[in-house]
């Protein structure tokens, strides 16, 4: 999906596309720009494991042909949920609507899947308000779950 967006009087070309193995190194660099503020350093292994197991459900986000982040999604058949995961961007691109566009894209894909009855996201106290804008509500909070000072906020909404 390609879009153009004006930000600070500059027209940006935004592309949300399927992840490719060659994106991994760039995404790991962007991920590390978010450590320790948004992610614990130990989570990098979990992210790499996700890319190995569910690469077909990860999206790479580019701005003007530069990888600036990504977003993942998958279906958990056990609890009939569509899950959004590993949403992160280069902090220099904050406030440009990239998170909203990529989450909207994932929710659109997941909402069409007949196996999905609800949407679940696990995030932290730093991002839960972002997901509230999509209609998610907190179902569980656990202190220091992700790492010291990074609490788990498990959130859910129904697929209507």
Secondary structure, DSSP 8 states (H G I E B T S, - for coil): -EEEEEETTEEEEEEEEE--GGGHHHHHHHHHHTBTTTB-TTHHHHHHHHHHHHGGGEEEEEETTEEEEEEEEEEETTTTEEEEEEEEE-GGGTTSSHHHHHHHHHHHHHHT-TT-SEEEEEE-TTTHHHHHTTT-EEEEEEEEEEETTEEEEEEEEE--
